[in-house]
Structure formats: C-alpha cells, structure tokens
Amino acid sequence: MTHTFDAAISLRPDGSGRLRGATSPDYWAFVGPFGGTTAATLLNAVAQDLRAAGDPLALTVNYAAPIAEGGFDIDVRLVRANRSSQHWLVELSQGGGEPAAMATLVLAERRESWSHQVARPPQPGPAPTYDSPSSARWPGQYRFRFAAGAPDFSGGGTGETRSEVWIADAEPRILDHAALAAMGDAFFGRIFHARRAIVPFGTVSMTTHFHVSAAELAADGATEVLGVADARTFHRSYGDQSGELWSPSGRLLATTTQVFYFKA
C-alpha cells in the first residue's frame, strides 16, 4: 500500500515532456498545500529523471503564488552538469499560467573524505506528544514531541521562538531526502511562537542543505528526527527562521533557512 506521503508527491509523465501531479487533501494547510510537500514534490521531479546522478545537496524553493487545489504541471531542466555535480531548475504551474513555485536543486556525488562535525546536537529532556490545535490538515500526518518550546497560543506578550521537537511520520516511513525536504518545513511558523497566536503566514523562499547520502539515511530506517528551530527577526511583514534536523544518534542530517511573510 502506498504511503500517504509518497502518494502526495507522486508524479507521472504527461506525454509532452512534462510531469503531472495533484495537491493532496492530507497535506493541506490554511489556503494551499503544505510547503514541505511542495518542496518534496519538486525534488521528486528530479529524482525521477533518468539523467539524475548523485545525492541532493542543496534545494531552494521560491513560492511565487498560491497553489490551488487540484492538478499541476512540472517542468524539469538540467541546467549544467559535470563529473561531481548537477544543477537543476524545476517549475510548477497550473492551467498553463506562470510558475507558482520554482526550485533549484544541486545533486552531488558524495565521495569518501575526511569528516568532522563541528555542530553539537542538543540534549533534549522529556518530550511528550503534542496535539496541534491547528485547523490545517498537514500536522496530522506527523507526530510531534516537544522537548522545549512547545507552541503557546494563549495570546498576550511575546513568546520564545526556539523549539526542540522530535518529528516523525504519523505512519512510519523510511527516511529519504524527500522526507527531509518536507520535515524542514514542518516546524510551526516562528511568528506563531512569537505572537502566541496563529496569524496569516506563508513561506516565500526556503533553502535546505542536505548533509548525508541516501544510503546513510536509509540506514537510519523509519525513525524520528530531532528538529531545532529558531528565528532572528520579524519586521515590516516579513520574518526569518532556521532549522536543524538531527538523527537520534546525533548526526546532523539537514539544515534549513526560510523567509516568510506574516500579517500581525
């Protein structure tokens, strides 16, 4: 049986050189699809290409316009390739219109080399399961256990923006780069933490850097990852947030940054 996530990011050739997909009601946010599944779908478009070689290294997604419920088309272009890396451009559009989301993806051959992890994993305390009060459907596809910085929607004052949270697919699934691309956007918006309320919010641009190979991810199996997220500033309707995704063994899997708009 197909996992819900795999069904959400699935694509098929349309016979004209494009790929065809559709939004998933299981990963719906407030006014459009969960941005993490959009990022994973664009990554998956390259993964399906017979020319693709290497592991995802860097993915940047620009969310140019709201994606409406229903079908979409994806155009994939290999911009440049050499012996160790490939640079791809991916565009998602609907109804023959201008792109609603655009991505650049770098694939790279990860060869054996000297290795040193400067970053140190957090040491989280007890982490009870968290039930999201959000009306969006996508949080229900994940299991969240906050060790620190659980959302507080009581309103009033300014809340802390740093969180430590264990994240796993609600239906267990072996980790891969598509899953990491989605989980990098699974942190609740830092503006929600700062305002202690759910306010209109949307990602404008998100970059994810992957630090492990596909084989290393698969070796971790269907595990949860430890996410650390924080923000630096909220100003004139835009803010930023950054995140880290760690394996239970303390290996840094991916880092992510994004800029978003908000109304508050």
C-alpha positions in Angstrom: 0.0 0.0 0.0 1.3 3.4 -1.0 2.4 5.7 1.9 0.3 8.9 2.2 3.4 11.0 1.7 4.5 9.1 -1.4 1.0 9.5 -2.8 1.1 13.2 -2.1 4.4 13.8 -4.0 3.8 11.3 -6.8 4.2 12.4 -10.4 3.6 10.9 -13.8 4.7 11.8 -17.4 2.0 13.6 -19.4 3.4 12.6 -22.8 4.7 16.1 -23.7 7.9 16.1 -21.6 6.2 17.5 -18.5 5.3 15.7 -15.3 1.8 15.9 -13.9 0.8 15.8 -10.2 -2.0 16.9 -7.9 -2.3 18.5 -4.5 -3.2 16.2 -1.6 -6.0 16.9 0.9 -4.0 15.0 3.5 -1.2 17.7 3.4 -3.4 20.8 3.1 -2.5 24.0 5.0 -4.7 27.0 5.5 -5.0 28.3 2.0 -2.9 25.9 0.0 -0.8 22.7 0.2 1.8 22.3 2.9 5.0 23.9 1.6 7.1 20.9 2.7 5.2 18.6 0.3 5.6 21.1 -2.5 9.4 21.1 -1.9 9.5 17.3 -1.7 7.4 17.1 -5.0 9.9 19.4 -6.8 12.8 17.3 -5.5 11.0 14.1 -6.6 10.6 15.5 -10.1 14.4 15.5 -10.5 14.8 12.1 -8.7 12.6 10.6 -11.4 14.7 11.9 -14.2 16.9 9.2 -15.8 19.7 11.8 -16.1 19.8 12.4 -12.3 23.1 11.4 -10.6 24.2 11.9 -7.1 22.5 12.8 -3.8 20.6 16.1 -3.1 23.0 18.7 -1.7 21.0 22.0 -1.8 17.4 22.7 -2.6 16.0 26.2 -2.8 12.2 26.7 -3.3 10.6 30.0 -4.1 6.8 30.1 -3.5 5.8 32.7 -6.1 2.0 32.3 -5.9 -0.7 30.3 -4.1 -1.1 26.8 -5.4 -4.8 26.0 -5.9 -6.4 22.7 -5.1 -6.1 20.2 -7.9 -3.7 19.3 -10.7 -0.4 20.9 -11.6 2.3 20.6 -14.2 6.1 20.4 -13.6 8.9 21.3 -16.0 12.4 20.0 -15.2 15.6 21.3 -16.8 19.1 20.1 -16.3 21.0 23.4 -16.5 24.5 22.2 -16.1 26.4 19.0 -15.1 30.0 18.0 -14.5 31.7 14.9 -13.1 30.7 15.7 -9.5 27.6 17.8 -9.5 24.4 18.6 -11.4 22.4 21.8 -11.3 18.6 21.6 -12.0 15.8 24.0 -12.4 12.2 22.9 -11.7 9.0 24.9 -12.2 5.4 24.1 -11.0 2.5 25.8 -12.8 -1.3 25.4 -13.1 -3.6 25.8 -16.0 -0.9 27.0 -18.4 -0.1 30.0 -16.2 3.1 31.4 -14.9 5.1 29.3 -12.3 3.5 29.2 -8.9 6.7 27.6 -7.4 10.3 27.4 -8.6 13.2 25.4 -7.3 16.9 25.0 -7.9 18.4 21.7 -6.9 22.0 20.7 -6.7 22.9 16.9 -6.9 26.4 15.9 -5.9 28.5 12.7 -5.7 29.3 12.2 -2.0 32.7 10.5 -2.0 34.6 9.2 1.0 36.6 12.0 2.6 37.8 13.5 5.9 34.9 14.2 8.2 34.4 16.4 11.2 31.0 17.6 12.6 31.5 20.9 14.3 27.9 21.4 15.3 26.8 19.6 18.5 23.4 18.0 18.9 21.1 19.3 21.6 20.4 17.1 24.7 16.6 17.2 24.9 14.7 16.4 28.0 11.3 14.6 28.3 9.2 15.2 25.2 5.5 14.5 25.5 3.4 14.0 22.4 1.9 17.3 21.1 -1.6 17.6 19.6 -1.8 20.5 17.3 -4.9 22.7 17.6 -4.4 24.0 14.1 -7.3 23.6 11.6 -4.8 22.7 8.9 -4.7 19.0 8.0 -1.0 18.5 7.3 0.2 18.4 11.0 -1.9 15.3 11.4 0.5 13.5 9.1 3.3 13.9 11.6 3.9 13.0 15.2 5.4 15.9 17.2 7.1 15.5 20.7 8.3 18.8 22.0 11.2 18.7 24.4 11.3 22.5 24.6 9.4 25.4 23.1 6.0 23.9 22.5 3.6 26.4 20.9 1.6 28.5 23.4 -1.5 30.0 21.7 -2.8 31.8 24.8 -2.1 35.2 23.3 -0.6 38.2 25.0 3.1 39.2 25.3 5.9 37.9 23.2 6.8 34.3 23.3 10.1 32.4 22.9 10.9 31.4 19.4 13.3 28.4 19.9 12.0 24.9 19.8 13.4 21.4 20.2 10.9 18.8 18.8 11.0 15.2 17.7 9.3 14.8 14.3 8.2 11.5 12.7 5.8 10.5 10.0 2.5 9.5 11.7 2.6 6.4 9.5 6.2 5.1 9.8 8.3 5.6 6.7 12.0 5.1 6.0 13.8 8.4 5.8 15.0 9.8 2.5 15.8 13.2 1.1 12.2 13.9 0.1 11.1 13.3 3.7 13.8 15.7 5.0 12.8 18.3 2.5 9.3 18.2 3.9 10.3 18.0 7.6 12.5 21.0 7.1 9.2 23.0 6.7 7.3 21.1 9.4 8.4 23.5 12.2 5.4 25.6 13.1 6.0 29.2 12.0 8.2 31.1 14.4 5.7 34.0 14.2 3.1 31.8 15.9 5.5 31.3 18.8 6.4 35.0 19.0 2.8 36.2 18.9 1.4 33.3 20.9 -1.3 33.0 18.2 -1.9 31.7 14.8 -1.7 34.6 12.3 -1.8 34.7 8.5 1.6 33.3 7.4 3.3 31.9 4.3 6.8 30.9 3.2 8.3 33.0 0.4 11.6 31.2 0.0 13.2 28.2 1.7 16.6 26.6 1.3 17.6 23.2 2.6 21.1 21.8 2.7 21.4 18.0 3.0 24.4 16.6 4.8 24.1 12.8 4.3 23.8 10.4 1.5 20.7 8.4 0.6 22.4 5.2 1.9 23.1 6.8 5.2 19.5 8.0 5.5 18.1 4.6 4.6 20.3 3.0 7.3 18.5 5.1 9.9 15.3 3.4 8.9 11.8 4.7 9.9 13.0 6.8 12.7 12.0 10.2 14.2 14.4 13.1 13.8 15.2 15.9 16.3 14.4 19.3 15.0 15.7 22.6 16.4 14.2 25.8 15.1 14.6 29.5 15.9 14.1 33.0 14.4 16.2 36.1 14.3 13.8 38.9 13.4 10.3 39.9 12.4 10.0 43.3 10.7 7.7 45.0 8.2 5.6 41.9 7.4 8.5 39.5 6.9 10.5 37.3 9.2 13.0 34.5 9.1 13.5 31.1 10.7 16.2 28.5 10.6 16.2 24.8 11.5 18.3 21.8 12.0 17.3 18.1 11.7 19.3 15.6 13.7 19.3 11.8 13.8 18.7 10.1 17.1 22.4 9.2 17.1 23.5 12.8 16.9 24.3 13.1 13.2 23.3 16.4 11.5 21.1 15.4 8.6 20.0 18.7 7.2 19.8 22.5 7.9 17.2 24.9 6.6 16.5 28.6 6.4 13.5 30.4 5.2 12.0 33.9 4.8 8.2 34.3 5.2 5.5 36.9 5.2 3.0 37.5 8.0 0.1 39.7 8.9 0.1 40.7 12.6 
